[in-house]
Amino acid sequence: MLNTLEIVPKQYEKIFSLPKNMFGDVYVAFIPGDQIDNIISSCKQLVNKGYSVIPHLPARNIKNEKELEYYLFQLNKLNIKKILAIGGSSIEKNPTFSSTYELFKTDIFENFDFDQINIAGHPEGNPFDKNSDENLKEKLNWLVNKNYKCNIVTQWTFDPKRANIWLEKINKDISNISNNIEIHMGIAGPAKFTTLLRYAKVCGVSASAIIAKNKGLSLTKLLKHNPKEIIKSIVGYDNLHFFPFGGINELVEWKKI
């Protein structure tokens, strides 16, 4: 199974020069403030080049049901069969949809031809959802009952101990729901620790493990993060999902080693 990769729309052209068969699905992130048509355009470019594309669907970025329907319609026109439904964050104080499950409850998905709806997992907890693990089960039950395929794609972590505890718990939980749910573990690609600290704040990841690892060093002297250290320490997942915070080319060179 090929590892998966997450990019932002402006990075799509860099995917075209990657070695073949290095990555499988390409996830296109939808960050707060971006426009739906920008996500659709990037997805179209990738689909036209033959890539398997999984766009993000962030609940808190969707203005209303009409916009949700438009977005799903445009993705279906591109013959995209998989999406990643997440809560996300928002530039609005009171978004229309406050959770992924609220999107599901609109029943709009059933008007379209999606085979797989992946959802997010949070090994370190979710700052926007204090009951994220329980709500994860609720979403999985909904998806299974609606006959959608589903994988859990986790936020990246820098805390293997905490991640392993979470993985053990979630594996037990999902075994009672379905035998066909995979966990794809989020991994930060090689990057400076200062870069990771910046993204940790944006992604809701605890920075304490990053800081502890480099105790005694000033931020200007922090070494680069090597994903192998994290990967070797984590067990109980089915695949790896890479976030190329240090750049796609840097991640590619690291994977070649």
N, C-alpha and C positions, 0 to 999 in steps of 0.2 A: 504494500500500500504506500503510495506516494504521500509525503507530508503536504500539508496545505499552507497557503500563503495569504496574508492579508495586506492590502495596499489601500492607499487613498487614491481618488480618481486621477490626480495629476501624475501619478506614477505609472499609469497603464502602459505607456509606450516603452518603458524599461522592461516590461515583461516579454516583449517581442524578441529581445536579444538574449534571453536566458537559455541555458542548455536544456535541450529537450529531456523530458522525463525526470527533471529534478523536483518539480512540484506538481501536485494534482490540481484540486480545485483552487481557484483564485477568488478570494473574498474581497469585495469592494466596499470599503467602509463609507458610512454616511455620517459625517461628523456634524455637530451643531452649527447652524449657519450656512451649510451647503445647500444647494438647490437640487430638487428631485431630477430635473432635466439634465443636470451635470452628471449625476449617478447613472442615469439611463444612457447618456451618450458614451460614457466610459465603458459601460457594460457592452454596448453595441460594438464598439471597436474590438473588444476582446473576443466576443462571440464570433465576429466576422473572421477572426484569425484562428478560430477553432478551439478556443479555450473553454473549459468548464467553469462557468462564472456563478458565484453565489453572492448576490448583493445583500447588504444589510437593510433591515427594515426596523428602524428605531422608533418605538412607540411615541416617545416624547417629542420627536421631530415632526410628527404627522399632524397637520393642522385640523383635519376633520375627516369624516368618512368619504367625502367626495375626493379628497386628495389621496386617501388610501386606495380607493378604487382606481383612480387614474394611474397611480404608481404600479399597482399589480397588473393592470391592463397592459401598460407599456412593457413590463417585464415579460409578460406572457407573449406579446407580439414578437419578442426576440427569441422565443422558444426556450426561455429560462425556466427550468423545472425545480430549482432549489433556491431557497432564501434562508437568511439567518434573521430570525425575529428576536429583537433585543429591546430592553427598556430604554437604554441610551440616556443621554442627558439633553437638556434643552436650554435655549437662550430665553425662552418664555418662562415667566414665573408660575403660571398656571396652565400647563399644556392640556390639550383636550384629552389625550390618552396618557395615563400615568403609569401604565404597565403593559407588558406584552399580552397578558391575559385579556386586558380590555380590548385589544385589537382582535383577538380571537372571538370574543363574545359578539362582535358585530356581525358575524356569519358571512362577511364579504368574501372570505377566502374560498368558500365553497362555490363561488361563481367563476372561479378560475382553475386553470389546469396545472397545479403544482403537485409534484410527487413527494417532495421532501421539504419540511420546515424545521430547520435546526434552531436550537435555542441556546442561550448563554448559561454558563456555570460560573460560580464565583468561589474559588477555593479559600479566599481570604475574606469572604463576606462581601456584601454589596451595600455601599453607603446610601443608595437610594431605596433599598429594600431590606429591612431588618429580618425578614422571614424568608430570605431568598431560597433556602433549601426546601422549605415546605411548599413555596410557590412553584419551585421547579417541578416537584412531583405533580402539582395540580396541572401545570402546562403539559407535562408528559402524558398524563391520563387523557387530557383533551385531545392531544394529537393522535394517540393510539386509537382512541374511540372513533376518531374521524378518518382512520386508515391512512394517515400520513407517515412516511418514513421520517425518522428523526435522529439526529446526533446532538450531543451536548458539546459545545465549543467553549472552552473556559477562557476566562481572563488570564493574562500572564501572571506568573508569580515568581517571587524570589525567596520563598519560604518553603522548602521541600517538606519539612516536618509537618507543617500545617496543611500543605497540599495532600500529603499521604493520608492524614487523618480524614480529610474531606473526601478523598477518592474512595477510601474504604467504606465510608458511610453511604455515599451516593451509589456506589456499585451495589450495595445491599438494597437500597431503595429501588433502583431501577430493575433489579432482578424480579421484583414483585409486580412490575408493570409490563415489561416486555423483554424478550431475549435478543432483540435486534437493535438495541440502542447502544451506540458507541460513544466513548468519551475522547474528545480530541483536546489534548492538553496544550494550553497556550504557553509559548516560550518566546521570550524576548531574544531577538537575534543579537549578534555581537555589536556592542556599542559602548561608548564611554559611560562610566557610572553617573557622571553629571547629566548625561542625556536621559538615562533611566530614571533618575530622580525627577526630572521634569515631566516625563511621561507618567510616572507613578501618580503624580498629583492629578493629572488629567483623567487617568483610567480608574482611579479609585483603588489603587494598589498601595499597600503599606510600604512606606519607605524605610521602616525601621530595620528590616533585614539587610537592605542595601547599605545603610549607614553602618550597621554593626559589622558587616564584612570588611569594611574599610576603616575601622576604628583606629584612630591615631594618625590617619592621613588627612591632609588638607584636601579640599575639593579639587584644587588644581593639580594634585598628584595622584588622583584616583586612577587606577588601572582600567583596562577595558574588560568588560564582562565576557566570559567565555561560556556559552550556553551548555557545553558538555558537563560542567560541574552540576548544573541544575538537573539536566536530563538523567544523569547517572543516579541521582538521589531520589527520583520519583518513580513510583511503581503503581500499576493498576489502571493505566490508560491504554487506549487502542491506537492512537495516532498522535502526531505532533502538529501543532498549528503555529506557524511562525509570524511574529510581528517584527518587521525589519527596521527597528528604530534607528539603527546605525547606518542604514542604507541597504538597498537591495543588492548592490554589487558586493558589499562587504559580507552579507549573508551568503551569497553564492560562493565567494572565495573560501569562506569558512567551511561550507558543506563539501567543498572539493578536497579538503585536507583528509 
